[in-house]
Amino acid sequence: QVQLVESGGGLVQAGGSLKLSCAASGRTFSTYRMGWFRQAPGKERGFVAASSSSGISTTYYADSVKGRFTISRDNAKSTVYLQMNSLKPEDTAVYYCAADPNRGLRPRDATYYDYWGQGTQVTVSS
């Protein structure tokens, strides 16, 4: 069982920055693919970013955040981060951290992630 706890959400003005953190339990964090997803009111949960497990450092981004958001991980701390810069009002959503212990074929597909955090609210004002 893997437990994920997000933090770092809040209210920020457009153009500002926030850094989300997700602390994971489990001894084999370094082997998990970790992802960030978000869900805005009235919309489906959507992919934001993912980081493959250590050894092959590969990151994936949604087109809407590419160049503005950066996913990173500290395997020694079992923590994954999402640095969000140049935030826009349309980035407003609940952000969820997720873990895929099996490193499925589709890093952008939420159905491959077995464990989810409780979510953290990010609100970007115009």
N, C-alpha and C positions, 0 to 999 in steps of 0.2 A: 504494500500500500504506500502511496506517495501522497504527501500533503503539501499543498502549495499555498503560500500566503503572500498576497500582493500588498504593496504600499507605495506611496509617493504621488497618488492622485491629488487633484485639487482644482482650484479656479485660477486661470491665467488669462491674460489679455492676448489677443491675436498678435502673432509675431514673437511671443514669449516661448519659454522652454520649460519642460518638466522632465524628470527622470523617474521612471517607474522601476521598482525592484520586485523580485519574486523569489522568496526563499523556499527551498524545497527540502523535504525530509528524504531519507533514503540514502543508502550507502553507494549507490552506483549512479549518482547524478551525472557524472561525466559521460556516461554512455547514452543518456536520454537525448532525444531531440526535444528542444524547448521552443514553444511558440507563444506569440501574443496574438490575441484576437480582440475584436471590439464589437459592441452592439449599441447602436444608437436607438433612441425611442422610435418604435414603429418599424424598425428595420431588422433584418436577420443578422445574426452574428457573422462577422466577416474577418478574413485573414488580414493580419498586419505585418508580421515578421516571424521568422523562425531561424533557429541556429542548430545546425547538426552537432552531433556529439563530438567530443575531442578526437583528435587524430586526423580528421578531415574537416578543416575549418571552412564550413560553407554556410552562407547566410542567404536568406530569401526575403524579399520584400514585396508588398503590394505596390502596384504602380503609383497609387495615390500618396504613398509616404516615402517613396524612394528619393534619396537625396536629402530628406529632412529627418528621418528617424534612423537610429542605429541600435541594433540588438547586439548585446555582448553578454559574456558569461564569465563567472569566476568559479571554476570547478572546486577550488579549495574551500570556498564558502557556500557551495551548492546554491548559487544565486545567479539568476539571469536578470539582465537590465534592459530597459528600453529608454534610450535617450531620445527625447522628442524636441526638435527645434522648429522654429518658424511655424508655430502652431496656427491653425486656422479654425474658425468656428465649426467647420464641418468635421473636425477631429473630435468634437464633443461626443462622448460615448462612455459606456462602462468598458473598461479594459480588463481582459482576462488573460491570465497566464495558464499555459497548458503543457503537459508532458506526454511525450510519446516514447515509452520505453523500448518499443520494438522498431523504431526508426522506419516507419512505413514508407511506401513509395511516393506518397503525395504529401509533402510538407505543408502545403497550403490547405489541405483538406481537414476540417475540424473532426471528422469522423475517425481519423487515425489517432487522435489524442485521447488517451484513457483517463487522464487526471486533469482536474481543473481547479483553479483557485476560486475564491468567492467574488472576485472582481473589485476594481477600484474606479471611482468616478473621475473622469477628466472633463472639465468644462472650460471651453475657450470662449471668451466674450469678445464681441466685435467692437 
